[in-house]
Amino acid sequence: MKTHASSTRRDFLKLSAAAAAGGIFSIGRPSSLWGAAEGRSYRVGLIGTGWYGKSDLFRLIQVAPVEVVSLCDPDKRLLAEAAEMVAGRQRSKKAPRTYGDHREMLKEKDLDIVLVGSPDHWHALHMIDAVESGADVYVQKPISVDVMEGEAMVAAARKHGRVVQVGTQRKSTPHLIEAKRDIVEAGLLGKIGHVDVCCYFPMRANGNPPVEPVPDFFDYEMWTGPAPLRPYDGLPHVRWWRTFMEYGNGIVGDMCVHMLDTVRWMLGLGWPRRISSSGGIFVQKEGKSNITDTQSAIFEYDGINVVWQHRTWGAPTDPDYPWALFLYGDKGTLKASTMKYDFIPKGDGKPIHKECVYEKEQYPEDVTEKKIELNAAPATRLHMRDFLAAIERRGRPVADIEEGHISTASCILANVAMRVGRSLTYDPQKREVVGDPEATRLLRRPYRAPWAHPGPS
C-alpha cells in the first residue's frame, strides 16, 4: 500500500514532470511541492469520519508523511471503524485517539492539520475552533449554511494566521486546469457571453421513515449541534441529512457551489453584482424532504450571466454532461464536468476532447477503497499537495477560505432570493443586502442553545 514517504516522493517527481511538460501549475500554484511534504511530518485530526471525511484523509495520507492522531464523530460505530481503517493505512499502524466532542479533541492543541468532514451545519464552528487551536484546516464545501458564518470563518482564518483550504477541488482537477489554460485563457472561445451550470442527478433523498429511538452508539444531540433538533427517524449521516434545509442549502448549496466556483476560477469572477432564483418542490411532493426538486438561479456579472438549473427528476438536457458547466463564446463552446471536457468550435476549427485522469496504477489501494470516487481522487491529492505547499510558505492555497466563502455565500443568497421572491445585491463590506432589511436578516440563521453563532449580528 503506497502511503510511505518514498512513494510520495516518486509521485511528486511524476507530478513535477507533468507540471513542467504541461504547465499544470501555470495558474500560479507552486511547482516545488515536495519540500512541504518531505521536511516534516504533520500531526492530523479529522472531524467527521463519514464517507467523504475518510476519503479526504486517505488522500492526504497518500501524499504526505502524516500521523493521524485524532478522530472525532458522534457515531461510536462509525468512529471505531474509521480508527481501524486509519491504523491500517498510516505508516505507524497506530490507531488514533477517538472523541465524540470536537472541543475535547482540539483542547489537546497538538494538531498541525485538522480536516473538517462534518455535515454543513457544523462547518463553521469546527473550522473556527480548529484555527483557534492553532491548526491549519481543510474544510469541506460548502463552508457554511449562512452568509454570516462564512464572514466569521474568513475573519478567524486571518486573525489567527492559519491556512484554510476549501474542498472545492475542481481547481485542482487536472483536465479542468488544462481546459482553463488551453481553451479559456488561450482564447479559443473568443468573447464569452453566457455560462450555464447545472445538475440533473436524482440525488434528492425522499421518504417517510418513522420516528424511532436514538441508538445507544449515536449522540444525536451532538450531531445536531446548532441546527434545529428534528424528531429522530434514522441515522441522518447516511445522505439523509442533505434532504433537509435545517442542515444545509439543498442542491444549490451542495452541487452548484462546485460548478459556480469553477466558473469563477476559470473566468476570474468575484462577487456577483445581483442574484435571483426561483423554484420549489414541483414533482417529488411525497416524503419528508424539504429541499427543492427544481430550481434555477441567475448570478449576474458585468457583461455575463451564470445561470444555474437543477432538477432531481427527469432526464438531463445533455446526457453526457448531467453535472457540468457550459461556457459559450462567439468562437466556440466549452462543456466541462468532473469526468471530461469538450471544446466545440464554431466553424471549421478542431474539436478537442479530454477525459479525467485516473491514477489506479500509482495508487492501487484506490481500487479497493469503499465508496471512493476514482475520478476525484487525483484532484483531491493535488488539492492536498497545494494545501501543504501553502502551509509550508504560509500563503494562500488555490481554494482559500475567502474564495470558498464567495462561492458558498452566492449559493446561499440564491436561496434567500427565492425565499423573498426578488433579486438581491450583497455588499460584502457592509455585510448586508443592499436596500433589503428582510433579506439581510436571513443572512444569519438562529442557533439552537447552548451553541452561539460566530458571525456578526
Summary of the structure (lengths in Angstrom):
residues: 457
radius of gyration: 21.4
end to end distance: 49.5
largest distance: 66.1
contacts: 1584
relative contact order: 0.16
helix: 37%
strand: 19%
